[in-house]
Each structure stands twice: as structure tokens, then as C-alpha cells.
Amino acid sequence: MVDQQLRVDAKRAPVAGSEQHLGAYNDPLTPLVLLERTARVFPRKEAVVYGRERMDWRAFAGLVGRFAAALRRDGIEPGDRVAVLLPNVPVHLASTFAVPLAGAALVAINTRLAAGEVAYILKHSGAKLVLVDPELAGQVDRGRRSTSGSRGPSRSRSRTPPPTSDSCSRSTTRRGRRAARRA
């Protein structure tokens, strides 16, 4: 019964090149295409919810664009690697889209790793820039000391990325500290 149903559904499915095919789904759905389409189709729908803060898709896409431009102004070029060591805050989500938009590769690092593991990932990835929450900067510093003599990333930033003009501009660090104390 299930096999028959699958065969019937397969017969109804449009085939590329057929007259029924709309072509709208030909493009690969990359994260950047997803962001662009969603911001265009659902500009006023909620995209980010973080505590009391809310951001719609249009505002989030704007944040991502400004973030990517800041990375490029900071010297990030296509093909570079950008490491991110941030807790689950809106800036981390924005970096997931902004780094590829700037043409770089994202190296997301788990915040629960030990300093030596963080150092290994940074060294192995060849990250040109490290975006790190101030509370987690110690992991990067301890990792560098534990692997003294080895070349790590060329630069690190122990601050969150550029502030925005919308509701997510307040410090994520204070909220991160409160969440860490609760855990």
C-alpha cells in the first residue's frame, strides 16, 4: 500500500525540464539564500527571540549585512577563516550568516571545550580572526599559553561584534553572565 502511494506521488511530481516545473526550486537553498528569501517573504515575522528582545527577519538581515561589512572592513577576505567562540546569543546567530556573507569560512567552536581543545582547533583551522565573548576569552588565552611556540590565529577579538541600532544592541555579556550564574 505504501509502495503504491509512493509510486503515485512520484508520477505527480514535476520533473526538471517539464512544462509543469516552475523553476522556483532550482536554486540550492544555502543559508544565505534562506536568509534573503525569508527576509523578503516574511520581513515582519519574528526571526530572533532572546529574553525580552525580539527581532524580525528584516532587522536580522540588516544586522547580518552590517556585521559582514564590518568583517570586510576589518580585513577579512574571501577564503579566510573566522573562528567564533560565543554562547547562544543573537550575535552568534548573526555570525553564522555574516561570516559566509563576507566570503569567509565559519569555524564555530563549542563553548564547553577545554582551553587545549580550543587552541588545537584555532591552530588547525588557521583562523585569521577569533570572535570571542569576553567571558570566554580566558579559554583562548590559556590555550595559547599551553601551546606556546605554536602559531595561533593572527588576531582575536575579545568583544562582541559591532553593535546595532535595534533592540539587540544591549550587551549580551551581561545576560550571558546572568545565564551562567543560573546554570
C-alpha positions as CSV (number, residue, x, y, z in Angstrom):
1,M,0.0,0.0,0.0
2,V,2.8,2.4,1.0
3,D,4.8,1.5,-2.2
4,Q,1.8,2.2,-4.4
5,Q,1.3,5.6,-2.7
6,L,4.9,6.5,-3.3
7,R,4.7,5.5,-6.9
8,V,1.6,7.6,-7.5
9,D,3.2,10.6,-5.7
10,A,6.3,10.2,-7.8
11,K,4.2,10.2,-11.0
12,R,2.7,13.6,-10.0
13,A,6.0,15.2,-9.1
14,P,7.1,17.7,-11.6
15,V,10.3,16.8,-13.5
16,A,13.0,19.4,-14.3
17,G,12.5,20.5,-17.9
18,S,8.9,19.5,-18.0
19,E,6.2,22.1,-18.6
20,Q,4.9,21.6,-15.0
21,H,8.2,22.5,-13.5
22,L,8.2,26.0,-12.0
23,G,11.9,26.5,-11.7
24,A,11.5,28.2,-8.3
25,Y,13.2,25.4,-6.5
26,N,16.1,25.0,-8.9
27,D,18.5,27.2,-6.8
28,P,20.3,25.4,-3.9
29,L,19.0,26.6,-0.5
30,T,22.1,27.8,1.2
31,P,21.9,29.6,4.5
32,L,22.4,33.0,2.7
33,V,19.7,32.2,0.2
34,L,17.4,31.2,3.1
35,L,18.1,34.5,4.9
36,E,17.5,36.6,1.7
37,R,14.3,34.8,0.8
38,T,12.9,34.8,4.3
39,A,13.6,38.5,4.8
40,R,11.9,39.2,1.5
41,V,8.8,37.0,2.0
42,F,8.4,37.4,5.8
43,P,10.0,40.7,6.7
44,R,7.9,41.4,9.8
45,K,7.8,37.8,11.2
46,E,9.9,37.1,14.3
47,A,13.3,35.8,13.5
48,V,15.1,36.1,16.8
49,V,13.8,35.8,20.3
50,Y,16.2,36.3,23.1
51,G,14.7,37.0,26.5
52,R,12.6,40.1,26.1
53,E,14.3,41.1,22.8
54,R,12.6,40.4,19.5
55,M,13.9,40.9,16.0
56,D,12.1,40.4,12.8
57,W,13.6,39.0,9.6
58,R,14.2,42.4,8.0
59,A,16.1,43.7,11.1
60,F,18.0,40.4,11.4
61,A,19.1,40.6,7.7
62,G,20.2,44.2,8.2
63,L,22.2,43.1,11.2
64,V,23.9,40.4,9.2
65,G,24.7,42.8,6.4
66,R,26.3,45.3,8.8
67,F,28.2,42.5,10.5
68,A,29.6,41.2,7.2
69,A,30.6,44.7,6.1
70,A,32.4,45.2,9.4
71,L,34.3,41.9,8.9
72,R,35.4,43.0,5.4
73,R,36.4,46.4,6.8
74,D,38.4,44.6,9.4
75,G,40.4,42.8,6.7
76,I,38.5,39.6,6.2
77,E,38.8,38.4,2.6
78,P,37.2,35.6,0.7
79,G,38.7,32.3,1.7
80,D,39.8,33.5,5.2
81,R,38.6,31.6,8.3
82,V,36.8,33.3,11.2
83,A,36.5,31.4,14.5
84,V,33.6,32.1,16.7
85,L,33.6,31.3,20.5
86,L,30.3,32.7,21.7
87,P,27.4,31.5,23.8
88,N,23.9,31.2,22.3
89,V,23.2,34.9,21.9
90,P,21.9,36.8,18.8
91,V,25.4,37.8,17.8
92,H,26.4,34.1,17.4
93,L,23.4,33.5,15.2
94,A,24.2,36.6,13.1
95,S,27.8,35.4,12.7
96,T,26.6,32.2,11.3
97,F,25.2,34.2,8.3
98,A,27.6,37.2,8.3
99,V,30.9,35.2,8.0
100,P,29.9,33.4,4.8
101,L,28.3,36.6,3.5
102,A,31.8,38.2,3.9
103,G,33.2,35.3,1.9
104,A,34.9,33.6,4.8
105,A,34.6,30.2,6.3
106,L,33.0,29.9,9.8
107,V,34.8,27.9,12.4
108,A,32.3,27.5,15.2
109,I,33.9,26.4,18.5
110,N,31.9,24.8,21.3
111,T,32.0,26.9,24.4
112,R,32.3,23.8,26.6
113,L,35.6,22.7,25.2
114,A,38.8,22.9,27.4
115,A,41.4,25.5,26.6
116,G,43.7,23.0,25.0
117,E,41.0,21.8,22.6
118,V,40.1,25.4,21.7
119,A,43.8,26.0,21.0
120,Y,44.0,22.9,18.8
121,I,41.0,24.0,16.7
122,L,42.4,27.5,16.3
123,K,45.8,26.3,15.2
124,H,44.4,23.6,12.9
125,S,41.8,25.9,11.3
126,G,44.2,28.7,10.6
127,A,41.6,31.3,11.6
128,K,42.5,34.8,10.7
129,L,40.1,36.3,13.3
130,V,38.6,35.0,16.5
131,L,35.3,36.4,17.7
132,V,35.1,35.6,21.4
133,D,32.8,36.6,24.3
134,P,34.8,38.4,27.0
135,E,33.8,35.7,29.5
136,L,35.3,33.0,27.2
137,A,38.5,35.0,26.3
138,G,40.4,33.1,29.0
139,Q,40.0,29.9,27.2
140,V,41.7,31.3,24.1
141,D,44.5,32.9,26.2
142,R,45.1,29.7,28.3
143,G,45.1,27.7,25.1
144,R,47.7,29.9,23.6
145,R,49.9,29.6,26.6
146,S,49.5,25.9,26.7
147,T,50.7,25.6,23.1
148,S,53.5,28.2,23.4
149,G,55.7,28.4,20.4
150,S,52.9,27.4,18.0
151,R,51.4,29.9,15.7
152,G,47.7,30.6,16.5
153,P,45.2,32.9,14.9
154,S,46.6,36.2,13.6
155,R,44.1,38.3,15.6
156,S,41.5,37.8,18.2
157,R,38.7,40.0,19.3
158,S,37.5,39.7,22.9
159,R,34.5,41.7,22.3
160,T,31.2,41.0,20.7
161,P,30.8,42.1,17.1
162,P,29.6,45.6,16.1
163,P,26.6,47.0,18.0
164,T,23.4,47.6,16.1
165,S,20.7,50.3,16.3
166,D,18.0,47.8,17.1
167,S,16.9,46.1,20.3
168,C,19.9,43.6,20.2
169,S,22.4,46.3,20.8
170,R,22.4,45.9,24.5
171,S,25.3,44.0,25.9
172,T,24.9,40.3,25.5
173,T,27.6,39.8,28.0
174,R,25.5,40.9,31.0
175,R,22.8,38.5,30.0
176,G,25.4,35.7,29.4
177,R,26.7,36.2,33.0
178,R,23.2,36.0,34.4
179,A,22.6,32.8,32.5
180,A,25.9,31.3,33.6
181,R,25.2,32.1,37.2
182,R,21.8,30.4,36.9
183,A,23.3,27.2,35.3
